[in-house]
Amino acid sequence: MSMTSLFRAGFLTSFLILALAGITAAAEPLAAEDSLARSILEKSDEIRFPSHGFQVDVDIASSTPGAATEKRKYRILSKGNDNTLVMILEPASERGQIMLMKGRDLWVFMPDVSQPIRLGLAQRLTGQVANGDLARANFTGDYTPKLLRIEKREGEDYYVLELRAVDRGVTYHRVLLWVNKSSYRPRQAEFYSLSGRLLKTCSYENFETMAGKQRPTRMLIQDALKSGDTSVLEYGNMRLRDLPDKVFSKDYLKKLQ
């Protein structure tokens, strides 16, 4: 091999080594940012709902300008993020209907219908509330978080997370979430469609002690497309429960109806 060829080979090798070193150095801060975003989201989720088995009652009041307020009540039994029962308590005419979520599969069971009906997480449940708003307890697992910035509101610093859906089966395509930097309390969320359109906003309010933690007991969801259309979710009677897997089965639902 000529001296020129050796020089070219050596130069190419050095260039590749430097390029790989640059890629590795760039990847390290990106990995650290991803890890921080995941940690923030997990801590915020743990404040919203327990990560283990729990039960909670939810009163929902949905309002539309010029129409009477619609009121509904549900009881939720949840274990992790993949096992949930949503039972309708009110109105009395719908009592006995139960939604069962396993993974991201969701069905509704009705006392007078022999076969369950398949539902989508993004389908409307009532007012501005989608099925997934009740059935999926946490954002972790459904979304890939990215830390966009730190923003100051009313004298406090907030992490602004962008959550991207891991697939099309989750409730929303994209979510922006504001999380208090010091307490990890969620403050506000914006929910976007696949086309990038803002669908609705949510604020987390009235933090009180439930199941051993300070948690938001009120959620205000507002339609971003129809001014004045709102749903208020009031959470109460939350308690931790040891829920065996058999609870989240079709056979067990017969005992609840």
KEMARLUM-945144 format. One line per 8 residues: for each residue x, y, z of C-alpha. Coordinates in steps of 0.02 Angstrom, whole numbers, plus 50000, padded with zeros to 5 digits. Layout:
BEGIN
X/Y/Z | ...
***
This chain:
BEGIN
50000/50000/50000 | 50066/50172/49954 | 50099/50309/50079 | 49953/50405/50005 | 49835/50258/50032 | 49898/50236/50210 | 49871/50419/50245 | 49694/50412/50175
49653/50255/50276 | 49720/50333/50434 | 49626/50493/50403 | 49464/50398/50373 | 49487/50297/50532 | 49519/50452/50635 | 49367/50538/50559 | 49255/50390/50601
49320/50383/50780 | 49288/50569/50804 | 49116/50556/50725 | 49066/50409/50837 | 49132/50501/50988 | 49026/50651/50942 | 48871/50543/50920 | 48900/50460/51089
48925/50628/51175 | 48765/50695/51097 | 48667/50538/51144 | 48715/50548/51328 | 48627/50714/51365 | 48477/50657/51262 | 48466/50497/51365 | 48479/50600/51525
48339/50716/51466 | 48228/50566/51424 | 48262/50490/51595 | 48219/50655/51682 | 48057/50672/51583 | 48005/50495/51627 | 48045/50524/51811 | 47941/50685/51814
47793/50598/51731 | 47799/50448/51847 | 47803/50559/52003 | 47659/50663/51937 | 47558/50507/51896 | 47587/50440/52072 | 47508/50599/52141 | 47356/50587/52027
47317/50405/52068 | 47397/50262/52167 | 47506/50146/52064 | 47430/49993/52149 | 47253/49935/52177 | 47125/50067/52229 | 46942/50114/52224 | 46869/50287/52199
46700/50366/52164 | 46683/50501/52030 | 46541/50626/52012 | 46535/50707/51840 | 46433/50863/51800 | 46433/50912/51615 | 46369/51081/51557 | 46325/51153/51388
46262/51332/51367 | 46073/51334/51357 | 46050/51155/51418 | 46022/51071/51586 | 46176/51005/51677 | 46198/50818/51655 | 46253/50727/51813 | 46325/50553/51822
46415/50448/51952 | 46542/50309/51930 | 46643/50192/52039 | 46816/50144/51978 | 46917/49993/52030 | 47093/50000/51960 | 47253/49898/51973 | 47407/49967/51888
47372/50048/51721 | 47307/49896/51629 | 47162/49833/51736 | 47010/49941/51769 | 46825/49922/51805 | 46710/50073/51783 | 46537/50046/51857 | 46392/50164/51826
46305/50209/51990 | 46195/50350/51925 | 46082/50377/51832 | 45982/50231/51903 | 45921/50185/51728 | 46100/50138/51678 | 46153/50058/51841 | 46228/49887/51811
46326/49938/51656 | 46511/49905/51680 | 46663/49947/51575 | 46808/49826/51584 | 46982/49873/51526 | 47119/49745/51503 | 47277/49819/51430 | 47207/49941/51301
47056/49833/51261 | 46894/49906/51325 | 46719/49830/51330 | 46553/49880/51405 | 46442/49748/51483 | 46255/49780/51495 | 46134/49675/51599 | 46010/49653/51456
46140/49618/51319 | 46220/49446/51310 | 46382/49499/51225 | 46498/49641/51277 | 46518/49789/51160 | 46694/49843/51110 | 46736/50025/51142 | 46880/50142/51100
46975/50238/51233 | 46951/50400/51137 | 46761/50380/51122 | 46656/50503/51221 | 46588/50437/51385 | 46493/50590/51444 | 46512/50776/51414 | 46696/50813/51383
46752/50650/51463 | 46820/50510/51354 | 46818/50327/51405 | 47006/50332/51428 | 46995/50480/51548 | 46919/50362/51676 | 46984/50193/51621 | 47169/50239/51607
47234/50297/51775 | 47406/50359/51720 | 47497/50435/51573 | 47652/50328/51599 | 47654/50182/51479 | 47537/50263/51353 | 47648/50409/51309 | 47831/50447/51277
47875/50604/51376 | 47992/50744/51325 | 48039/50895/51431 | 48007/51050/51327 | 48047/51189/51449 | 48027/51257/51624 | 47893/51391/51637 | 47851/51509/51779
47669/51532/51831 | 47612/51635/51979 | 47787/51635/52051 | 47815/51447/52038 | 47915/51346/51913 | 47831/51212/51809 | 47899/51076/51698 | 47812/51074/51530
47808/50896/51463 | 47759/50844/51289 | 47681/50671/51288 | 47676/50577/51124 | 47562/50425/51107 | 47655/50260/51093 | 47524/50201/50966 | 47353/50249/50899
47262/50145/51029 | 47281/50270/51170 | 47158/50408/51214 | 47249/50559/51139 | 47385/50578/51008 | 47479/50714/51101 | 47469/50793/51274 | 47553/50945/51349
47566/50928/51538 | 47618/51061/51665 | 47697/50986/51823 | 47752/51086/51975 | 47943/51078/51986 | 47952/51067/52175 | 47801/50959/52218 | 47771/50864/52053
47588/50907/52065 | 47501/50912/51895 | 47423/51081/51860 | 47358/51082/51682 | 47348/50972/51527 | 47308/51006/51345 | 47247/50864/51234 | 47278/50861/51046
47212/50759/50901 | 47315/50666/50770 | 47300/50819/50656 | 47373/50930/50793 | 47209/51016/50838 | 47183/51062/51020 | 47032/50962/51079 | 47014/51009/51262
47105/51072/51415 | 47105/51005/51592 | 47152/51084/51758 | 47190/50984/51916 | 47120/51068/52070 | 47072/51053/52255 | 47216/50947/52318 | 47166/50849/52472
47229/50693/52561 | 47161/50534/52483 | 47237/50361/52503 | 47385/50432/52597 | 47436/50571/52476 | 47386/50747/52428 | 47293/50720/52264 | 47184/50825/52149
47002/50794/52197 | 46932/50901/52057 | 46965/50903/51871 | 46892/51036/51756 | 46888/50984/51573 | 46843/51117/51445 | 46806/51092/51261 | 46929/51192/51156
46812/51191/51005 | 46646/51235/51088 | 46657/51378/51211 | 46563/51345/51372 | 46556/51156/51358 | 46633/51089/51518 | 46639/50935/51628 | 46685/50940/51812
46747/50778/51890 | 46742/50766/52080 | 46840/50621/52157 | 46800/50552/52330 | 46801/50400/52444 | 46967/50342/52375 | 47045/50195/52465 | 47182/50072/52429
47122/49895/52392 | 47204/49727/52364 | 47119/49682/52199 | 47155/49506/52136 | 47165/49479/51948 | 47000/49383/51947 | 46909/49546/51984 | 46952/49604/51808
46867/49460/51718 | 46702/49434/51629 | 46646/49301/51754 | 46673/49417/51902 | 46569/49555/51820 | 46414/49448/51838 | 46430/49464/52027 | 46435/49653/52014
46286/49679/51899
***
